[in-house]
């Protein structure tokens, strides 16, 4: 995580959520991720591009919401397929806000 300038929990699954105040999909996703955090399934780090505009260039963000999946501080270096579709590519998922898909991904991390 430090490679990306992001500090978070060192144990378990961490999700870095790249979001924006104006993004309605992001608002719904935040509620889902907060629920998973409250259930103890993930550590959640939220980065708002409105407050940190340079992060979009640093991380080459092309769509929001974008999620980065980390396991014990390391960005996943793999793809995760669900229903024969690669939702996560090299630890990164963009534009997906479906609760059951995200929960399945968390189980596979």
C-alpha positions as CSV (number, residue, x, y, z in Angstrom):
1,X,0.0,0.0,0.0
2,X,2.9,2.4,0.7
3,X,3.9,2.1,-2.9
4,X,0.7,4.0,-3.7
5,X,1.0,6.5,-0.9
6,X,-1.8,4.7,0.9
7,X,-1.6,3.6,4.5
8,X,-4.0,1.1,5.9
9,X,-4.3,-1.9,8.1
10,X,-1.6,-4.5,7.7
11,X,-3.8,-7.6,8.3
12,X,-6.6,-9.1,6.3
13,X,-8.4,-7.7,3.3
14,X,-8.2,-4.0,2.7
15,X,-10.2,-2.2,0.0
16,X,-9.2,1.2,-1.1
17,X,-12.2,3.0,-2.5
18,X,-11.6,5.8,-5.0
19,X,-14.7,7.9,-4.9
20,X,-16.1,11.4,-5.5
21,X,-18.8,13.5,-3.9
22,X,-20.7,13.9,-7.2
23,X,-20.7,10.2,-8.1
24,X,-24.1,8.6,-7.3
25,X,-22.8,5.1,-7.9
26,X,-20.0,5.8,-5.4
27,X,-22.5,6.8,-2.7
28,X,-24.3,3.4,-3.0
29,X,-21.0,1.5,-3.1
30,X,-19.8,3.3,0.0
31,X,-22.8,2.1,2.0
32,X,-22.1,-1.5,0.8
33,X,-18.4,-1.3,1.7
34,X,-19.2,0.3,5.1
35,X,-21.6,-2.6,5.8
36,X,-18.8,-5.1,5.0
37,X,-16.4,-3.2,7.2
38,X,-18.9,-3.2,10.0
39,X,-19.3,-6.9,9.6
40,X,-15.5,-7.3,10.0
41,X,-15.0,-8.6,6.4
42,X,-12.7,-5.8,5.2
43,X,-10.6,-2.8,6.2
44,X,-11.8,0.2,4.3
45,X,-9.8,3.1,3.1
46,X,-11.7,5.8,1.2
47,X,-10.0,8.4,-1.1
48,X,-12.1,11.2,-2.5
49,X,-10.8,12.5,-5.8
50,X,-12.4,15.9,-5.1
51,X,-10.0,16.3,-2.2
52,X,-7.1,14.5,-3.8
53,X,-7.2,15.3,-7.5
54,X,-3.6,14.2,-8.2
55,X,-4.4,10.6,-7.2
56,X,-6.2,10.1,-10.5
57,X,-3.0,10.7,-12.4
58,X,-0.8,8.8,-9.9
59,X,-3.0,5.7,-10.0
60,X,-4.2,6.2,-13.6
61,X,-7.9,6.2,-12.5
62,X,-10.1,6.2,-15.6
63,X,-13.5,5.4,-13.9
64,X,-15.1,5.8,-10.5
65,X,-15.8,4.1,-8.4
66,X,-12.5,2.2,-8.5
67,X,-11.6,-0.4,-5.9
68,X,-8.1,-1.7,-5.1
69,X,-8.0,-5.0,-3.3
70,X,-5.2,-5.7,-0.9
71,X,-4.4,-8.8,1.1
72,X,-2.0,-8.2,4.1
73,X,-0.8,-4.9,2.6
74,X,0.0,-6.3,-0.9
75,X,-2.1,-5.4,-3.9
76,X,-3.6,-8.6,-5.4
77,X,-1.5,-9.6,-8.4
78,X,-4.2,-11.7,-9.9
79,X,-7.5,-11.5,-11.7
80,X,-10.8,-12.7,-10.1
81,X,-13.5,-14.1,-12.3
82,X,-17.1,-14.5,-11.2
83,X,-19.7,-15.9,-13.5
84,X,-16.9,-16.2,-16.1
85,X,-16.3,-12.5,-16.2
86,X,-13.0,-10.9,-14.9
87,X,-14.4,-8.4,-12.5
88,X,-11.0,-7.8,-10.8
89,X,-7.9,-7.3,-13.0
90,X,-4.5,-7.3,-11.2
91,X,-6.3,-6.3,-7.9
92,X,-8.3,-3.5,-9.4
93,X,-12.0,-3.2,-10.2
94,X,-13.7,-0.2,-11.7
95,X,-17.3,0.8,-12.1
96,X,-18.9,-2.1,-10.3
97,X,-21.3,-1.5,-7.5
98,X,-23.2,-4.8,-7.1
99,X,-23.2,-6.0,-3.5
100,X,-23.3,-9.7,-4.2
101,X,-20.5,-9.5,-6.7
102,X,-18.3,-7.6,-4.3
103,X,-19.1,-10.0,-1.5
104,X,-18.1,-13.0,-3.7
105,X,-14.8,-11.2,-4.6
106,X,-14.1,-10.7,-0.9
107,X,-14.6,-14.4,-0.3
108,X,-12.0,-15.2,-3.1
109,X,-9.3,-12.7,-1.9
